[in-house]
Amino acid sequence: MRFILIILIIFSCPCVQGQAEDSTRFPSHEVISVIRKKPFFTASAEQTISREHLEQQYPYSPLSAVNTVPGVRMEERSPGSYRLSIRGSLLRSPFGVRNVKIYLGPFPFTDAGGNTYLNSLDISFINSITILKGPQSGTYGANTGGVVLIDPVPPDTDSTKLIVSAGGGSFNLFQESIFAKQRFKKSTLSISQAYLRSNGYRVHSGMNRLYTQASYKWDYHPRASFQSLALYSDLYYQTPGGLAKAQHDADPRQARPATPVLPGAAQQNASVYNRTVFAGISHAYKIRPRVYHVVSVFASGTRFENPFITNYEQRLENNYGVRTSLDYAKKNNNLTHQFNLGAELQQGSFSIDNHGNRLGKRDTLQAADKLRARQGFIFLNFVQSGYRHQFTGSLSYNFFGYTYRNVYPFPAPSRKKTFSPKLMPNLSMSYQIIRNRLSLWATTGSGYSTPTIAEVRASDNVVNSSLQAETGNNMEVGIKYSGRDSRLACEISAFYFILDEAIVRRTDSSGNEYFINAGGTLQKGLEAQVSIHIIKEKTRGIIRSADVHSYITHYNFTFREYSINGADFSGNPLTGVPAVTALASTDIGFAGNFNLFIQYYRAADIPLNDANTVKAGAYDLVQLKAQWKHVFQKKELIVFAGIDNLLDRTYSLGNDLNAAGARYYNAAAPRNYYAGVKFRLY
């Protein structure tokens, strides 16, 4: 630990002194301080969802946009209740995001305990989302499920910008947002505010979120830049609970009904209250023409309340940390060498109380625990780029540990759990057979995912210190092609991933959850996608542009050496994962600034329990969105309307896996509508 702190102190203290060696301002530092590769050079299954693509989709949730990336499955069991997996299952995630590392700008948004409140963010102010599939180790530390990089600040192109939007739709949906930006001589300030409300399709599935965000960037020196980000999110959503098949077939809208021994979800006001504040400051400095340094400090606080059917949980969470890195690049003839050395350290405290729940009100205290988590890693990256090739090697040294103390009902001294430090390598290489047109790539890497605090101390009120970390190894190959005129782009990749000590969720007879290590998985997959500009931008004609994008994935994910309570599930398909998913979309631009976007998505059958005795049926979704834009005197008026689930299919946007009482089903909304208007002033 002292060694880590010494490195952080050394990296964090470059001073801006003297005159710049050149008068050229360096570009704004990247989302994460690592020299990003050009897309065609990238030797990994990496994909970015741009602001343009986000605006094509359903505007009030990132779900449909994120699911356009092959291998990514985002779910929303009821409005506001997000789950996310990348090339894997949601066995660990009854709600929330686990086993995926998420960054917000240059700051880790995943806390020291391993949890990410992705539903706290508002999509209106996300500029882009980059998804890195498979274990990334190196720059991003411990993860086996992948990494998501969210750019929360629109590009700094206009001196002044004002964006006002409002919209609504089925189930009493309402949204409004305001974004204002002002660029000064050397700095830029932006302030955002949004409100979202929906009653939801099911009984007791309403939500509302108030969101504010501010960012500031100051280029105070030709070689130095300061950036800050702060946000506050006040989120409330109701959780209607899963239904058994007979209940779902009788009335899919109903909330989980009462039983002879337990009240229903609506009676107990089963819901989530989440108030989160997050803030970070980042400093970038060009020490020398080839040496670049970034340091970021960040902190967050969350007050989380969850009235559940069996209890009422309260959590107070405080996190803080620092991330720093030093980049060096040198070009020698046709070769460029880049080095990236850095470290990230986080610490968090978690106070967890469980009370009885009497019709949505806190009752007698049942259990109380206090935990502290600390995690971090040192990383080293090396990149060599040539005329046709690129080689990347990365290594990270990861550590994690926590202390825990029972406060009630049996006060006990603090105890400590430390995981053995883990060294994780990652190697990749790409070679351009035809420069900038045809590229082959391969990568291999290790993954490591420690249990989250929410898994260590789950709703069964027991601190499970025996829970072990997941480890995995991934091998992957791919090919990319881009047409000479950029009209056609396609990519095919295949991967082979082995996971050990898989963490899975279990529930007791009362519905309280707990987690165990239950063996491992073998995950083999094939992903293919293609994008075509059928008609590029034209100035004349009825149809001015036409783009098509499609993908298909085929997964063979199975349990390996996996047994629970004497039942051996080895060889069974992995719970919660459709074997095949496919997507096709088209965006057509007509004369008069009118656009029509249509998207089709299909998911195959989904096993709902480890024994594979129950499956959710395959389903097809069609979405349609029409948009008209009028530009006048540096102003834009945008009017849009859309239909979700055009075919009126019955399906679930998030099943409860291995659910107690066979309550697997959470019905999604049938055909529904939305419309809105947006005004932009430049």
C-alpha positions in Angstrom: 0.0 0.0 0.0 2.8 2.5 0.8 4.4 1.7 -2.6 1.0 2.6 -4.2 0.8 5.9 -2.3 4.4 6.9 -3.2 3.7 6.4 -6.9 0.5 8.4 -6.6 2.3 11.3 -4.9 5.1 11.3 -7.5 2.7 11.2 -10.4 0.5 13.9 -8.9 3.1 16.6 -8.5 4.2 18.0 -11.9 4.5 21.7 -11.7 3.7 24.2 -14.5 6.8 26.4 -14.6 8.5 28.5 -17.1 7.4 29.1 -20.7 6.0 26.4 -22.9 8.4 24.8 -25.3 6.0 25.5 -28.1 3.0 27.7 -28.3 0.6 25.1 -29.6 -2.2 24.1 -27.3 -2.6 20.4 -26.9 -6.0 18.8 -27.4 -8.3 18.1 -24.5 -7.2 14.9 -22.7 -9.1 11.8 -23.5 -11.9 10.1 -21.4 -9.2 8.0 -19.9 -5.5 9.0 -20.0 -4.3 6.4 -22.4 -3.3 7.1 -26.0 -6.4 5.8 -27.8 -5.9 3.8 -31.0 -7.4 4.7 -34.3 -10.6 2.6 -34.9 -9.1 0.7 -37.7 -6.0 -0.1 -35.7 -7.9 -1.2 -32.6 -7.1 -4.8 -31.8 -10.2 -5.4 -29.7 -14.0 -5.7 -29.9 -14.5 -2.0 -29.2 -17.4 0.1 -30.3 -18.5 3.7 -29.7 -22.1 4.9 -29.7 -21.9 8.5 -30.9 -24.3 11.4 -30.0 -25.8 11.1 -33.5 -26.6 7.4 -32.9 -28.0 8.1 -29.4 -30.4 10.7 -30.9 -31.7 8.1 -33.4 -33.0 5.9 -30.6 -35.6 6.2 -27.9 -34.7 9.4 -26.2 -35.5 8.8 -22.6 -33.4 5.7 -21.8 -30.0 4.4 -23.1 -31.4 0.9 -23.3 -32.2 0.7 -27.1 -29.0 2.5 -28.1 -26.7 0.3 -25.9 -28.4 -2.8 -27.2 -27.3 -1.9 -30.8 -23.8 -3.1 -29.8 -23.3 -6.9 -30.4 -22.8 -8.8 -27.2 -24.2 -6.1 -24.9 -27.5 -6.7 -23.1 -29.1 -3.9 -21.2 -32.3 -4.5 -19.4 -34.9 -2.4 -17.6 -37.3 -4.5 -15.5 -39.4 -1.5 -14.7 -38.7 2.2 -15.5 -35.4 3.2 -13.9 -34.3 -0.3 -12.9 -31.3 -0.9 -15.1 -29.1 -4.0 -15.5 -26.2 -4.5 -17.8 -24.1 -7.4 -19.0 -21.3 -7.6 -21.7 -20.9 -11.0 -23.2 -22.2 -12.7 -20.1 -25.1 -13.3 -17.8 -26.9 -11.3 -15.2 -26.6 -14.0 -12.6 -24.8 -11.5 -10.3 -27.1 -8.6 -10.9 -30.7 -8.7 -9.5 -30.5 -5.0 -10.1 -27.7 -2.5 -10.8 -24.4 -2.9 -12.7 -21.7 -5.3 -11.5 -18.6 -6.8 -13.0 -18.5 -4.0 -15.6 -16.2 -1.0 -14.9 -17.7 2.3 -15.8 -15.9 5.7 -16.2 -17.5 9.1 -16.4 -15.1 11.3 -18.4 -11.7 10.9 -16.7 -13.3 9.7 -13.4 -14.2 6.1 -12.3 -18.0 6.1 -11.8 -17.9 2.5 -10.4 -17.4 2.9 -6.6 -14.8 1.2 -4.3 -17.3 -1.5 -3.5 -17.7 -2.5 -7.1 -21.2 -1.1 -7.7 -22.3 1.5 -10.4 -25.5 3.5 -10.2 -25.9 3.9 -14.0 -29.6 4.7 -13.6 -28.5 7.9 -11.8 -27.4 9.4 -15.1 -29.6 11.2 -17.7 -29.1 10.2 -21.3 -29.8 13.8 -22.5 -26.3 14.9 -21.5 -24.3 11.9 -22.7 -22.1 12.8 -25.7 -20.9 9.2 -26.4 -20.6 5.7 -25.0 -17.6 3.5 -25.8 -17.9 -0.2 -24.9 -14.9 -2.4 -24.5 -15.9 -6.0 -24.5 -14.0 -8.7 -22.7 -11.5 -8.4 -19.8 -9.5 -5.2 -20.2 -7.1 -5.5 -17.2 -4.3 -3.1 -17.9 -5.6 0.5 -17.9 -8.9 -0.4 -16.3 -7.9 -2.7 -13.5 -10.0 -5.5 -12.2 -13.0 -6.6 -14.4 -14.0 -9.7 -16.3 -17.2 -8.3 -18.0 -15.7 -5.3 -19.8 -15.5 -1.5 -19.6 -17.8 1.3 -20.5 -16.5 4.8 -21.1 -19.1 7.6 -20.9 -18.3 11.0 -22.2 -20.6 13.3 -20.3 -19.7 16.6 -22.0 -20.7 17.7 -25.5 -17.8 18.8 -27.7 -16.4 22.3 -27.3 -17.2 23.7 -30.7 -19.6 26.6 -30.3 -19.0 29.6 -28.1 -22.6 29.6 -26.9 -25.2 26.9 -26.9 -28.6 26.5 -25.4 -30.7 23.3 -25.8 -34.2 23.0 -24.4 -36.3 19.9 -24.9 -39.6 18.5 -23.7 -41.6 15.4 -24.5 -44.0 12.9 -23.3 -45.8 9.6 -24.1 -47.7 6.6 -23.0 -48.1 5.8 -19.3 -47.9 9.4 -18.3 -44.3 9.8 -19.5 -42.9 13.3 -19.3 -39.4 14.6 -19.8 -37.8 18.1 -19.9 -34.2 19.1 -20.1 -32.1 22.3 -20.4 -28.5 22.5 -21.4 -26.6 25.8 -21.4 -22.9 26.3 -22.4 -20.7 29.4 -22.6 -17.2 29.4 -23.9 -14.9 32.2 -22.7 -11.4 33.0 -23.9 -9.7 30.1 -22.1 -12.5 28.3 -20.4 -15.9 26.6 -21.0 -18.8 26.3 -18.5 -21.8 24.1 -19.1 -24.8 23.5 -16.8 -27.5 20.9 -17.3 -30.8 20.1 -15.7 -33.4 17.3 -16.5 -36.5 15.8 -15.1 -38.0 12.4 -16.1 -41.3 10.9 -14.9 -43.3 7.8 -15.9 -46.1 5.8 -14.3 -44.9 2.6 -16.0 -46.9 -0.1 -17.7 -47.3 -2.3 -14.7 -49.1 -1.5 -11.4 -46.6 0.0 -9.0 -43.9 0.7 -11.5 -43.7 4.5 -11.5 -40.4 6.4 -11.5 -39.1 10.0 -11.4 -35.6 11.4 -11.5 -34.4 15.0 -11.0 -30.9 15.4 -12.4 -28.4 18.4 -12.5 -24.9 18.5 -13.9 -22.2 21.1 -14.2 -18.8 20.9 -15.9 -16.0 23.4 -16.3 -12.8 23.3 -18.4 -10.0 25.9 -18.2 -7.0 25.9 -20.5 -5.1 28.2 -18.2 -1.7 27.5 -19.8 -0.6 26.5 -23.3 0.4 23.2 -21.9 -2.0 22.8 -19.0 -5.7 22.2 -18.6 -8.1 21.9 -15.7 -11.4 20.1 -15.9 -14.2 19.6 -13.3 -17.5 17.7 -13.3 -20.3 17.6 -10.6 -23.7 16.0 -10.7 -26.6 15.4 -8.4 -29.3 12.8 -9.0 -32.5 12.2 -7.0 -34.0 9.0 -8.3 -37.1 7.1 -7.1 -38.6 4.1 -8.8 -41.1 1.4 -7.7 -40.4 -2.3 -8.1 -43.5 -4.3 -8.9 -41.7 -7.6 -8.5 -41.6 -10.8 -10.5 -44.7 -12.9 -11.4 -45.2 -16.6 -11.6 -46.3 -17.8 -15.1 -49.9 -18.2 -14.1 -50.0 -14.7 -12.6 -48.3 -13.3 -15.7 -50.7 -15.0 -18.1 -53.7 -13.9 -16.1 -52.6 -10.2 -15.8 -49.1 -9.2 -16.8 -49.7 -5.7 -15.5 -50.2 -6.7 -11.9 -47.6 -6.2 -9.2 -46.4 -9.2 -7.2 -49.5 -10.2 -5.2 -49.6 -11.1 -1.5 -49.3 -14.7 -0.3 -50.6 -16.3 2.9 -47.3 -15.4 4.6 -46.1 -12.2 2.8 -47.8 -9.0 1.7 -47.6 -7.8 -1.9 -45.1 -5.4 -3.5 -47.6 -2.5 -3.7 -48.7 -3.0 0.0 -45.1 -2.8 1.1 -44.3 0.1 -1.2 -41.4 -2.0 -2.7 -39.2 0.7 -4.3 -35.8 2.4 -4.4 -34.8 5.9 -3.3 -31.4 6.9 -4.5 -29.8 10.3 -3.9 -26.3 10.5 -5.4 -23.8 13.3 -5.6 -20.6 12.9 -7.6 -17.8 15.4 -8.2 -14.3 15.2 -9.7 -11.5 17.5 -10.8 -8.8 16.6 -13.3 -5.6 18.3 -14.3 -3.7 17.6 -17.6 -0.2 18.8 -18.2 2.2 18.5 -21.2 5.5 18.2 -19.3 7.5 17.9 -22.5 6.5 17.6 -26.2 6.4 13.8 -25.8 5.4 13.6 -22.1 1.9 14.0 -20.9 0.5 13.8 -17.4 -3.1 13.5 -16.0 -4.3 13.3 -12.4 -7.9 13.1 -11.3 -9.4 13.2 -7.9 -13.1 12.3 -7.3 -15.6 11.6 -4.6 -19.2 10.5 -4.3 -21.9 10.1 -1.7 -25.1 8.0 -1.9 -28.2 7.7 0.3 -29.9 4.6 -0.7 -33.3 3.3 0.7 -35.0 0.1 -0.4 -38.3 -0.8 1.1 -38.6 -4.5 0.1 -41.3 -7.0 0.8 -39.4 -8.6 3.7 -37.4 -5.7 5.1 -36.5 -2.0 4.7 -32.8 -1.4 3.9 -30.9 1.8 4.3 -27.4 2.5 3.0 -25.1 5.4 3.4 -22.2 5.2 1.0 -19.2 7.5 0.7 -16.4 7.0 -1.8 -13.3 8.9 -2.8 -10.2 8.2 -4.9 -7.5 9.3 -7.2 -6.3 8.3 -10.7 -3.0 9.4 -12.3 -1.0 8.5 -15.3 2.1 9.5 -17.3 2.1 9.1 -21.1 5.1 9.1 -23.3 5.2 8.9 -27.1 8.1 8.9 -29.5 8.2 8.5 -33.3 11.2 7.0 -35.0 10.9 6.7 -38.8 7.8 4.6 -39.5 7.5 3.4 -35.9 5.7 5.1 -33.0 6.3 3.9 -29.4 3.9 4.9 -26.7 4.1 4.2 -22.9 1.5 4.7 -20.3 2.2 4.3 -16.6 -0.3 5.0 -13.9 -2.3 4.0 -10.9 -5.8 4.2 -9.5 -6.9 4.0 -5.8 -10.4 4.1 -4.3 -11.7 3.8 -0.8 -15.3 3.7 0.4 -17.3 3.4 3.6 -20.7 1.6 3.7 -23.2 1.8 6.5 -26.0 -0.7 6.0 -29.1 -1.0 8.2 -32.1 -3.3 7.8 -35.4 -2.6 9.5 -38.7 -4.3 9.4 -41.0 -3.0 6.6 -44.5 -2.1 7.8 -46.5 -1.1 4.7 -43.6 0.9 3.3 -42.5 2.4 6.7 -39.4 1.6 8.7 -40.0 -0.6 11.6 -37.8 -2.3 14.2 -34.1 -2.5 13.5 -33.1 -6.0 12.5 -29.4 -5.8 11.6 -26.7 -3.1 11.1 -23.2 -3.4 9.7 -20.4 -1.1 8.7 -18.0 -2.0 6.0 -15.0 -0.2 4.4 -13.6 -1.2 1.0 -10.3 -0.3 -0.6 -9.2 -1.2 -4.1 -6.6 -0.1 -6.6 -4.2 -1.0 -9.2 -0.9 0.0 -10.9 -0.9 -0.3 -14.7 1.6 -0.2 -17.5 0.8 0.0 -21.2 3.1 -0.2 -24.2 2.0 0.4 -27.8 4.1 0.1 -31.0 2.5 1.3 -34.2 4.0 0.8 -37.6 2.8 1.4 -41.2 0.6 -1.7 -41.1 0.7 -3.1 -37.6 0.1 -2.3 -34.0 1.2 -4.2 -31.0 -0.2 -3.5 -27.5 0.9 -4.9 -24.2 -0.5 -4.0 -20.8 -0.1 -5.2 -17.3 -1.9 -4.3 -14.1 -1.2 -5.2 -10.4 -4.6 -5.3 -8.6 -5.5 -5.4 -5.0 -8.8 -5.4 -3.0 -9.8 -5.8 0.6 -12.5 -4.8 3.0 -13.1 -4.6 6.7 -16.5 -5.3 8.4 -18.1 -4.8 11.8 -21.4 -5.9 13.1 -23.2 -3.2 15.0 -26.5 -4.8 15.7 -27.8 -7.3 17.0 -24.4 -8.7 18.0 -21.8 -5.9 18.2 -18.4 -7.3 17.3 -14.9 -5.9 16.7 -13.8 -5.1 13.2 -12.6 -7.9 11.0 -10.6 -7.8 7.8 -10.8 -9.7 4.5 -7.9 -9.3 2.1 -7.7 -10.8 -1.4 -4.3 -11.8 -2.7 -3.0 -9.2 -5.2 -3.5 -10.2 -8.8 -1.2 -9.5 -11.7 -3.1 -9.4 -15.0 -1.6 -9.2 -18.5 -3.3 -8.3 -21.8 -1.7 -8.6 -25.2 -3.1 -7.7 -28.6 -2.0 -7.1 -32.2 -3.5 -5.9 -35.4 -2.1 -6.1 -39.0 -3.5 -4.3 -42.0 -3.5 -6.6 -45.0 -4.8 -3.8 -47.1 -4.0 -0.5 -45.4 -7.0 1.3 -43.9 -9.3 -1.3 -45.6 -8.7 -4.9 -44.3 -7.3 -5.6 -40.9 -6.8 -8.8 -38.8 -6.5 -8.6 -35.1 -6.0 -10.9 -32.1 -6.0 -10.4 -28.3 -5.7 -12.4 -25.1 -6.1 -11.2 -21.6 -6.9 -12.1 -18.0 -9.8 -10.9 -15.9 -10.3 -10.5 -12.2 -13.6 -9.5 -10.5 -13.8 -9.3 -6.7 -17.3 -9.6 -5.0 -19.0 -6.3 -4.6 -20.1 -5.0 -1.2 -23.7 -5.6 -2.2 -22.8 -9.2 -2.7 -20.7 -9.6 0.4 -23.5 -8.0 2.5 -26.7 -8.9 0.8 -30.3 -8.7 1.9 -30.1 -11.8 4.0 -28.3 -9.5 6.6 -25.1 -11.8 6.7 -21.6 -10.6 5.8 -20.3 -13.4 3.6 -16.5 -13.2 4.0 -16.1 -16.6 2.3 -17.1 -15.2 -1.1 -14.2 -15.4 -3.6 -13.2 -13.4 -6.6 -14.0 -14.5 -10.1 -11.1 -15.0 -12.5 -11.1 -15.5 -16.2 -9.0 -15.8 -19.4 -10.1 -14.6 -22.8 -8.8 -15.2 -26.3 -10.2 -13.4 -29.3 -9.6 -12.9 -33.0 -11.3 -10.6 -35.5 -11.3 -9.1 -38.9 -12.4 -5.6 -40.0 -13.1 -4.3 -43.5 -13.8 -0.8 -44.8 -14.7 -0.1 -48.4 -12.6 2.3 -50.5 -15.2 5.0 -50.3 -16.3 4.2 -46.8 -19.7 3.1 -47.9 -19.3 -0.4 -46.5 -17.8 -1.4 -43.1 -18.0 -4.9 -41.5 -16.4 -6.8 -38.7 -16.4 -10.4 -37.5 -15.0 -11.6 -34.2 -14.8 -14.8 -32.3 -13.9 -15.3 -28.6 -13.2 -18.1 -26.1 -13.6 -17.1 -22.4 -13.2 -19.3 -19.4 -14.5 -18.1 -16.0 -13.6 -19.6 -12.6 -15.3 -19.1 -9.2 -18.5 -17.8 -10.8 -20.5 -15.6 -8.4 -24.2 -16.3 -8.6 -27.3 -15.1 -6.8 -29.5 -17.2 -4.7 -32.7 -16.5 -2.8 -34.1 -18.1 0.4 -37.7 -19.0 0.9 -38.6 -15.4 2.0 -37.1 -13.9 -1.1 -33.9 -12.6 0.6 -30.9 -12.9 -1.6 -27.4 -14.1 -1.0 -24.4 -15.0 -3.2 -22.1 -18.0 -3.6 -19.3 -19.2 -5.8 -20.7 -22.1 -7.8 -18.1 -23.3 -10.2 -17.3 -21.7 -13.6 -18.4 -21.1 -17.1 -17.2 -21.7 -20.7 -18.2 -19.0 -23.1 -17.7 -19.3 -26.8 -19.1 -16.7 -29.1 -19.3 -15.3 -32.6 -20.2 -11.7 -33.4 -20.7 -10.2 -36.9 -21.9 -6.7 -37.9 -22.1 -4.6 -41.1 -22.9 -1.0 -41.8 -23.7 0.3 -45.3 -24.2 3.8 -46.6 -26.6 2.9 -49.4 -27.1 6.6 -50.3 -24.5 9.1 -49.0 -25.5 12.7 -48.5 -27.2 14.2 -51.6 -28.4 17.7 -52.1 -31.2 16.8 -54.5 -33.9 14.1 -54.7 -36.6 12.9 -52.4 -34.2 10.5 -50.5 -31.0 12.4 -49.5 -29.4 9.6 -47.5 -29.9 6.0 -46.5 -27.9 3.9 -44.0 -28.3 0.3 -42.9 -26.7 -1.3 -39.8 -27.1 -4.9 -38.7 -25.5 -7.5 -36.5 -25.9 -11.1 -35.4 -24.4 -12.9 -32.4 -24.3 -16.6 -31.7 -23.2 -17.7 -28.2 -22.5 -21.1 -26.8 -22.2 -20.3 -23.1 -22.3 -23.3 -20.7 -21.7 -24.0 -17.0 -18.5 -25.8 -16.2 -18.0 -27.8 -13.0 -21.1 -26.1 -11.6 -23.1 -27.6 -8.9 -25.4 -26.3 -6.1 -26.9 -28.2 -3.2 -26.0 -31.5 -4.9 -27.5 -30.6 -8.3 -25.0 -30.7 -11.1 -25.7 -28.2 -13.8 -22.4 -28.6 -15.7 -23.0 -28.4 -19.5 -26.3 -26.5 -19.2 -26.6 -23.3 -21.2 -25.9 -20.2 -19.1 -28.9 -18.8 -17.4 -30.2 -15.5 -18.7 -28.4 -15.5 -22.1 -30.1 -15.9 -25.4 -28.1 -18.1 -27.8 -28.8 -15.8 -30.7 -29.5 -12.1 -31.0 -29.9 -10.1 -34.2 -30.5 -6.5 -35.1 -31.2 -4.5 -38.3 -31.8 -0.8 -38.5 -32.1 1.8 -41.3 -32.0 5.6 -41.1 -33.5 7.3 -44.2 -33.1 11.1 -44.8 -35.7 12.7 -47.0 -35.8 16.2 -48.6 -36.9 18.9 -46.2 -34.8 17.6 -43.3 -37.1 14.7 -42.5 -35.7 11.5 -41.2 -37.2 8.1 -40.6 -35.5 5.5 -38.4 -36.7 1.9 -38.1 -35.0 -0.8 -36.0 -35.7 -4.5 -35.6 -34.3 -6.6 -32.7 -34.7 -10.3 -32.1 -33.6 -12.4 -29.1 -33.8 -16.2 -28.9 -35.2 -18.2 -26.0 -33.7 -17.3 -22.6 -33.1 -19.9 -19.8 -34.6 -18.6 -16.6 -33.1 -21.1 -14.1 -29.8 -23.1 -13.9 -31.6 -26.4 -14.6 -33.0 -24.9 -17.9 -36.4 -26.3 -17.1 -38.0 -22.9 -17.7 -37.4 -20.5 -20.6 -38.7 -17.2 -21.7 -39.8 -17.4 -25.3 -38.1 -15.7 -28.2 -39.3 -12.2 -29.1 -39.2 -9.6 -31.8 -39.1 -5.8 -31.3 -39.7 -3.1 -33.8 -39.1 0.5 -33.1 -39.9 3.5 -35.3 -38.9 7.1 -34.9 -39.7 10.1 -37.3 -37.9 13.4 -36.9 -38.1 16.8 -38.7 -35.5 19.5 -38.3 -35.8 23.2 -39.3 -32.6 25.3 -39.3 -32.7 29.1 -39.3 -30.3 31.8 -38.2 -28.1 29.6 -36.0 -31.1 28.0 -34.5 -32.6 24.5 -34.8 -36.1 23.3 -34.1 -36.5 19.5 -34.0 -39.8 17.7 -33.7 -39.9 13.9 -33.3 -42.3 11.1 -32.6 -41.9 7.4 -32.2 -43.5 4.0 -31.5 -41.9 1.4 -29.3 -42.8 -2.3 -29.6 -44.6 -1.6 -32.9 -45.6 -5.3 -33.2 -47.2 -5.3 -29.8 -45.2 -8.3 -28.6 -45.5 -9.8 -25.1 -42.0 -10.1 -23.6 -39.8 -9.1 -20.7 -37.1 -6.5 -20.6 -35.5 -8.3 -17.6 -36.4 -11.6 -16.1 -35.7 -12.6 -12.5 -33.2 -15.4 -12.8 -33.5 -18.4 -10.4 -36.4 -16.6 -8.7 -37.9 -17.9 -5.5 -41.4 -19.2 -6.0 -40.8 -19.4 -9.8 -41.6 -15.6 -10.0 -39.4 -15.1 -13.1 -41.5 -12.7 -15.2 -41.5 -8.9 -15.5 -43.7 -7.9 -18.4 -42.5 -5.0 -20.6 -44.8 -2.4 -22.1 -46.9 -3.3 -25.1 -47.1 -0.9 -28.1 -46.5 2.6 -26.8 -45.9 6.0 -28.1 -43.9 9.2 -27.5 -43.3 12.6 -29.0 -41.2 15.6 -28.2 -39.6 18.9 -29.3 -36.1 20.2 -29.0 -34.8 23.7 -29.6 -31.1 24.5 -30.1 -29.5 27.9 -30.2 -25.9 28.2 -31.3 
